[in-house]
Amino acid sequence: MSNAPVSSQVLEAAIAWKLCLDQGSGTPDERNEFMRWHAAHEEHARAWLQLGLLDQRVSAAAGPARNALLQSRSGMRQRLGGLAGMLVLGSLLAWAGLPSLSASYWLADQRTGTGELRTLRLEDGTLLSLNTHTAVDIDYQGDERVIVLHQGEISVETGHDDPRPLQVRTDDGRLRPLGTRFLVKREAAGTRLEVLQSQVAAKPHNSGDEQVLGEGRQVLMSADGLGPIEPVAVGADAWTRGMLVVDNVRLKDLLATLGQYRNGHLGVTDEVADLRVSGSFPLTDTDLALASLLPALPVKIERHTPWWVTVSAR
């Protein structure tokens, strides 16, 4: 059987089955359903085999945590929020070459995996696009329409079929669109807002002031305030069309972005890390994106394994 990597969606399904069936805890119907899933595609069988190999590598210390998760898939959503669940799931994902993800990611109403881009039409007509590794909750039950961004990046094009105010919330504050199209991204230092059309009002959690940003402007919002207002970069929303557009960026930074759309490690050697790159690159085929660097730059692509790729000097 091939040792090639499996997709994040298939890996997630395999993890759910493993937690369901270990130590014979699955019902007869669940075991029959698993057999149908396992036989449906070679990638399913490959993911199951890889998780079996992982069992031989996980330390005995993870045993009690793993046992706490052995139950039917219907209980997975609640249990994965626990510390034990995240310990085991983190071990599985790290071994398989996927990034560590928070509990809020796994519990979110909508989430995307590695390299996955998704667009949703909400009940009020709002168009919501999710970038790679993005997790959101959507709450339209109360007096407001609320989108909570836990992780990743979204594009919002507001609908007008509902009179209730719309808000996008993060741990750093809230954003109130004024009939508009905009991007919201969670970063290590805060929440980045980029206004593509019309205006958005931004209010940090620990500040009483709300500031309105106009079209073509961006700002980094922390819980304590707003940073400098700057122009939106060219092609900021190109990811919604499956493309990455860069203008005179370091090769290291380009590869860091492309690495978010593929499993495993994508690195660069120091000799070429500071080369400057401009252009458009496909996010749905990162191997093609890497190949497009070769004619323009003095680099080569070293593929040590399917999960470990390095760009080095030619």
Secondary structure as the mmCIF struct_conf table of DSSP 4:
data_model
#
loop_
_struct_conf.conf_type_id
_struct_conf.id
_struct_conf.beg_label_comp_id
_struct_conf.beg_label_asym_id
_struct_conf.beg_label_seq_id
_struct_conf.end_label_comp_id
_struct_conf.end_label_asym_id
_struct_conf.end_label_seq_id
HELX_RH_AL_P HELX_RH_AL_P1 SER A 8 LEU A 21
HELX_RH_3T_P HELX_RH_3T_P1 ASP A 22 GLY A 24
BEND BEND1 GLY A 26 GLY A 26
HELX_RH_AL_P HELX_RH_AL_P2 PRO A 28 ALA A 40
HELX_RH_AL_P HELX_RH_AL_P3 GLU A 42 ASP A 55
TURN_TY1_P TURN_TY1_P1 GLN A 56 ARG A 57
BEND BEND2 VAL A 58 VAL A 58
HELX_RH_3T_P HELX_RH_3T_P2 ALA A 60 ALA A 62
HELX_RH_AL_P HELX_RH_AL_P4 GLY A 63 ASN A 67
TURN_TY1_P TURN_TY1_P2 ALA A 68 LEU A 69
BEND BEND3 GLN A 71 GLN A 71
HELX_RH_3T_P HELX_RH_3T_P3 ARG A 73 GLY A 75
HELX_RH_AL_P HELX_RH_AL_P5 MET A 76 ARG A 79
TURN_TY1_P TURN_TY1_P3 LEU A 80 GLY A 81
BEND BEND4 GLY A 82 GLY A 82
HELX_RH_AL_P HELX_RH_AL_P6 LEU A 83 ALA A 96
TURN_TY1_P TURN_TY1_P4 GLY A 97 GLY A 97
HELX_LH_PP_P HELX_LH_PP_P1 LEU A 98 SER A 100
HELX_RH_AL_P HELX_RH_AL_P7 ALA A 103 LEU A 107
BEND BEND5 ALA A 108 ASP A 109
STRN STRN1 GLN A 110 ARG A 111
TURN_TY1_P TURN_TY1_P5 THR A 114 GLY A 115
STRN STRN2 ARG A 118 ARG A 121
TURN_TY1_P TURN_TY1_P6 GLU A 123 ASP A 124
BEND BEND6 GLY A 125 GLY A 125
STRN STRN3 LEU A 127 LEU A 130
TURN_TY1_P TURN_TY1_P7 THR A 132 HIS A 133
STRN STRN4 ALA A 135 ASP A 139
BEND BEND7 GLN A 141 GLU A 144
STRN STRN5 ARG A 145 GLN A 151
BEND BEND8 GLY A 152 GLY A 152
STRN STRN6 GLU A 153 GLU A 157
BEND BEND9 ASP A 161 ASP A 161
BEND BEND10 ARG A 164 ARG A 164
STRN STRN7 LEU A 166 THR A 170
TURN_TY1_P TURN_TY1_P8 ASP A 171 ASP A 172
STRN STRN8 GLY A 173 PRO A 177
BEND BEND11 LEU A 178 GLY A 179
STRN STRN9 ARG A 181 GLU A 187
TURN_TY1_P TURN_TY1_P9 ALA A 188 ALA A 189
STRN STRN10 GLY A 190 GLN A 197
BEND BEND12 SER A 198 SER A 198
STRN STRN11 VAL A 200 PRO A 204
TURN_TY1_P TURN_TY1_P10 HIS A 205 ASN A 206
BEND BEND13 GLY A 208 GLY A 208
STRN STRN12 GLN A 211 LEU A 213
TURN_TY1_P TURN_TY1_P11 GLU A 215 GLY A 216
STRN STRN13 ARG A 217 SER A 222
TURN_TY1_P TURN_TY1_P12 ALA A 223 ASP A 224
STRN STRN14 GLY A 225 LEU A 226
STRN STRN15 GLU A 230 PRO A 231
HELX_LH_PP_P HELX_LH_PP_P2 VAL A 232 ALA A 233
TURN_TY1_P TURN_TY1_P13 VAL A 234 ASP A 237
HELX_RH_3T_P HELX_RH_3T_P4 ALA A 238 ARG A 241
TURN_TY1_P TURN_TY1_P14 GLY A 242 GLY A 242
STRN STRN16 MET A 243 ARG A 250
HELX_RH_AL_P HELX_RH_AL_P8 LEU A 251 LEU A 258
HELX_RH_3T_P HELX_RH_3T_P5 GLY A 259 TYR A 261
BEND BEND14 ARG A 262 GLY A 264
STRN STRN17 HIS A 265 VAL A 268
TURN_TY1_P TURN_TY1_P15 ASP A 270 ASP A 274
STRN STRN18 ARG A 276 PRO A 282
BEND BEND15 LEU A 283 THR A 284
HELX_RH_AL_P HELX_RH_AL_P9 THR A 286 ALA A 291
TURN_TY1_P TURN_TY1_P16 SER A 292 ALA A 296
BEND BEND16 LEU A 297 PRO A 298
STRN STRN19 VAL A 299 THR A 305
TURN_TY1_P TURN_TY1_P17 PRO A 306 TRP A 307
STRN STRN20 TRP A 308 ALA A 313
#
